[in-house]
Structures are given as C-alpha cells and as structure tokens.
Amino acid sequence: MAGVDGFWEGKSVLVTGGSGFLGQVICRKLSERGAADIFVPRSKDFDLTRPDDVEKLFAEASPEVIVHLAARVGGIGANLENPATLYLSNLLMGTYIIEEARRREVGKTVVIGTICAYPKFAPVPFKEETLWDGYPEETNAPYGVAKKALLVHAQANREQYGQNVVYLLPTNLYGPGDKFNESVSHVIPALIKRFIEAKEQSRSAVEVWGTGSATREFLYVEDAAEGIVLGSERYDGAEPINLGSGREVPIKELAGIIKELTGYSGEIEWDSTKPDGQPRRLVDTTRAKKLLGFEAQTSLEDGLRTTIDWYVDNREAAEAATF
C-alpha cells in the first residue's frame, strides 16, 4: 500500500500517552509532518479509565485521528505485583477510547498493542495469525490479554459499525526517555542502571534475574515511532501488524553488550531462582515491510550507546518515573 502524502497536514490529532517515552517522539514526527493540532492529555487532567473523563477529553480535543499509546506498564517485577491494576487499567483505557471514537465518528483510531499478547510458546518468529494460538506467558498475561481484548473490540466495531481502528504490535522498546526506576523498568534500562552503579561503586559482580537464556527483540524508540506513524498513514486494515527490528538476542548476550558499553569490568551472576519470562521473542515483520514500507534502521549497539549516554546525562529524571 502506497504512502499517503500529506496525510497529517491540517489534521487535529489526539495522542494519548503523548508525553511519555514513545509519545514524545511520535508527537515530534507528527509535527514535522504537518499536523495542525496535537492534543496530549495529562493524567492529572484526564483519567482515561473513567468514561466521563474520556468524553470530556474528546470534547476538548475534537480529534480527526487518534493514536492511543497510553498504558500502565512495567517489567516482570511490576507485572507480578500489580496484575489486576495492569489488566483493568489497560482494558478500560482502550475500551473507552475506542468507544468514544466510534460515538463521535473519528476518522481513524490507531491502537498500540503489545508483544506480551502472543502465546507463551508461539512459533518464532511470531506471525500475526498465531496471536490466538495459546495463552500468554504468565507474568505478562493480565497486561497482554487486556491489550489483546482491544483488538477484538476494534475488529467487532469495524464489522458492526464500519469504524476504522488499526492495531499495531511493537516489540520491546528502548531508547532515550525510557524509565530507569527499578520498580517499573524493563530489562535494558534495568541492566544499564545496574552496570553503571556497579562500576561507580567498584562492585565485583552484578546480579541479573533468570538464567540469561531467554531471548528478546528490541526496537529503538525512534524506529518504533516511525513505524506507528507509517501505520497511521498507510494502513486501514482490520488485521494487526507487527513492528520489530528483526534481531533476536539472548539476555545473556544483551547483558554482555551493555556491560562492555558501560565499561563495567566485574562479573555477571545469574539468579536462576527468578523467572526468565517468555522463552523467546522475535516477530515476523513481513506485513510491516509489505503494507507500511517499514524497516527498523537502528542497530542494537548504536541504540544502546545512545540510551546509555542519555541516562548518564539525565539520571535524576530517568530514575524518577514510576508506575
């Protein structure tokens, strides 16, 4: 499907989660592409888990396009401690956004899903058509199932009402602006923080959860934002589309790369009593290349260098963000 020149020009766009890690990059890209008005709701003003707040938001923003990024997220620890909060918050936010968009006949709504929605033992690389072939990995399941339910909602509304809701599935994100607070951080910021602190404190070893055998695929935030913007411009279909980098890396290898880039010279100790999470993660990006013309441009090593430099320069702000 060809790109749509000038898609954003003159449009009013609502970006939920637009002040966050990914959202700020998307908003910059929308501005560069000519969006007339980009409305970014703040949680202190609008609680998206409340239908009356969502109605008030739409009345104020009058959007022609919606990019729904807002989510409650965290790493394995946060998932284990807050499964009900993660499930309900994400389900309600997406449900009310989709429904209010339908009620107001918004031209296009783009919903961002999660790699956590895939079955625990989905064949690798994950193809979109295998999304329903099993239950998600247990530590991620409440969050993943809530986000996957939004795909059902989107497709049901499309069938019954003709609502144009597009569903994109980015893999694990990282980059400048990520959350480094231990209560919510994912694996890359958590490892960067641990290695830098261990280096500063001259510690002989760094402990890392799991065995290191699990694999992950990481998508640099700039690439993810470009994929979402392209998906918004170029796709109007009912089926989900994966966004990934195409590189599968074991956590043990990732830890080694980050250790080297941070200049830490000690040892890595693996705590095998802690969960690894899903055994493998890598998405099939065929659909994204074919329908969106999207391919990630940033290598893992280059993205990690930039992320480490940003963290070193912004430690207080990076560690302040919490669940």
N, C-alpha and C positions, 0 to 999 in steps of 0.2 A: 504494500500500500504506500503510495507516494506521500511525501510530507505535505503539509498544508501551509503554504506561505502566508504569513500574516495572521495566523490563527489567533494569536493573543492580542493583536492590535485593537485598542479601544475597548477591550473587554474588562468587566468587573469580575475579579477572581477572589473567592474565599479560600484561604489556605489554613485549615485547622492544624495546629501544631507548627505554624509558620515561624514561631520564634525559637524553635528548637534546633537541634543539631542538623538534621536534614532539611528542615523547613526553611532556615535562613538561606541555604544555598539555592533551593528551589525558587524562593521569592526573588533572589538576585537574578536568576536566569529569566524569570517571567518579566521582570522589569527591563532587562536587556532586550527581550523580545517584543516589547511594546505594550504590555498590559497597562490599561489606563488606571485601574484602581485595584490594589492588592490589599484585601482586608485580612488582618491577622488577629483573631480573638485571643485575649489573655484569660487565663483560668480565674483570675481574681474578678473578672467582669462577667464571664460566662461559664457556667458549669455544664459541660456538654452531656453529662449523664442525666440532665433534667430537661424534659421536653419543653417546658416554658422558656428556659434559657436559650434553647436551640431556636425556638420560634422568634424570640427577641433578637437573636444574632442575625437570622436571615432577614428580618425586617430592617435591620440597620445596614447590613452589607449589600442587600439586593444583588446577589451573585448571578452571573451568567455561566460561570464554570466553578466547580468546587474540586479542590484537591484535599482529600481527607487523610491527613497524616497523624493527627492527634492520637496518642496511645499511652497506656500505662505499661511500662516495660521494665525488665531487669534481667540480670544474669541468673544462673542456676540458684544461687542463694535466695534472691528475691522471689523467684518462682516458687521455691519450696516454702517460704514463709508467708506468702501472700496469694495463694492460688485463687481464693474466692474474689478478692479485690481485683486481681488481674482479669479474671473471667468476666465479672459483671461490668466493670468499668469499660472494657473494650467493646463488649457486646452492646451496652446501652449507647455509648457514644456513636458507634457506627449505625445502629438501628435508627436513632433519632435524626442523624444527619441524612441518611438515605430517604427516610420518610418525609422529612420537611422539604427536601429537594424535589421529591415526587409531587408533594402537595402544591408547591409553588412553580412546578413545571420548569425547573432549572434545566438548561440545555444539555449539560454534561456534568457527571459526577465521577471523579476518579478516586477509587478506594484502594488504599495500600494494605495488602495482606502481609503474611509473614511466612518465612521458610519453616517455622515451627509447626505449621499446619500439616506438613507432609507426614505420612505414616512413618513410624519409627524405623521400619525395615523396608522402606520404599527402594526399588531398584535404583542404582546410581548409574548415570546422572538422573535426578528427579525430572520426570516428564509431567507436564501439567495434567495429562489424562490419568495419572496414577494418584492424584490427590485424595481420592476417596477409597483407596485400596487397603486401608488399615488405620489403626488408632495412632495418634502422635506419640512421641517419646514422653514418658510420664511426667517428667519435671516441667515440660513445656506445654502439656496438653491443655490445661484450662485456658491459657492465653491463645494457643493455636486453634482450638476448637471455636472459641469466641470469634476470632478473626475469620475462620472458615465459614461460620454461620452467615457472615456478611456477604459472602459470595452467593450463598443460597438466596438470601434476601434480594440481592441485586438481580440475579437471574429470574427469580419469581416476579419481581416488579417489571422487568423487561418484557416477560411473556404476557403478563396480565395488563400492564398499563403502557407498554412501549417506552419505559424510562431508560435513558441511555446512561448506564452505570458501567464503568470499566474497572477491572480488578487486576492490579499488578502485584507480583510476588518477588520483592527483592530478597536476596540472600543477606547474610550477616554484614552489617555496615560498620565502617570505622573511618576515622579521619579527624582533622581539627574540629573542635567543638564537641567531641564526644564526652560522655560522663565518666569521670575518674573516681567518683566517690565509691568506696568499697561496697556500700550497701546496694548499689544498683549497677555497677559497671559490668560490662561484658568482658570477654576473655582478653582482647587486645589492650584496652586501657588498663585492665587489672594487671596484666603482665608488665606493661610499660612502667606503671607506678611501682610495682614491687622491685623490679630490677634497678630502677633509678634510686629508690630509697636504700636498697641493699648496697649499692655502690657507694652512696654517700656515707652510710654507716659502717662501711668496711665489713659487712657480714660475709661469712664464709659460704653460706648457702641460701637459696631461695626455695621455699616450698610452693608447689603448684598442685592444685586439685587433680585427681584422676590418675590415669596411667600414661597419658600422653598419646595413646593410640587412636583416639577418636580423630576424625578429620573434619575440617570445616572449609567453607569457601567464603572469602571476604571480598566485599565490594566497596571501593573507596567512595566516600560521600559525594564527591563531585561527579563521579560516573553514575552513581545511583540517581542523583538529581537529574542528570541529563536523560537517563532512561525514562524517568517518570514524566518529564516534560515532553519527550518524544511520544510516549504512550498517550499523553493527553492530546497531543496534536494530531496523531496519525492513526489512532485506533478507536473503533466504535463497536467492537465485537463483544459477545457475551462470555467467551472463554477467557480464563486467566492467562497471564503472560509472566513467565519467569524473567527476572533481571539478575544476572550474575556475571562473574569475572571469567569463569571457565577454568579456574585453577583450584584444585583440591589439595589442601595441605594438612598433614598431621599436626596436632597440637604440640607434639614433641619438637617437630621441625620449626614450627612457629616460634616456640619459646627460645630455640637456639638462635633464630634470626634476630629476635628482639634483644636477647642477651648480648649479641655481638654489636648491634646498632647502638645500644645504650652504653657500651663499654664496660659492662659488668664482667668480672673475671672469676667469680666464685662458681659454686656447683648448683645444679638444679636437683631438688629432691621431690619425687613424685609421691603424693599421698593417695595410694590406691584404695583407701577406705572411703574416699569421696567419689561422687558419681562422675562419669565421663559425659553424661548426656547422650544424645543421639550418636550412634556409632559412626555414621558417615553422612556428610552433606556436600552435595555438588548438584547444581541444577543444569538441566538441558536448556541452552539458550537459543535453540534453533528458531523458535517462534519469534523471539525478540529481534533476531537478526533479519528474519524474513519480513515481518509485519511492521517493525519500527525502524529498521536500519540501525539498530543499536548494538554496539560492541564496546566493552569497557576498554579504557585507554591507559589506565594507571597500573603499573606493576606493583605487586605486594611490597617489594623492598622500597620502592620510591614512595609509596603511600605511607609506609611505616616511618620512614625518615621524616617526612613532613609532619606526621602526627606526633612523633617524639619531640621534634623542635617546638611545635605549638604547645605541647604540655609543659615543657621546661619554661617557656615564656609566659604561661598563663596558669600556673599551678593552683593558685587560690581559687580562681573562678572555675577551673576544671574540676576541682575536688568539692566544690560547694553544691553542685547539682545532686539532688537526692530524689528518691522515689516519691 
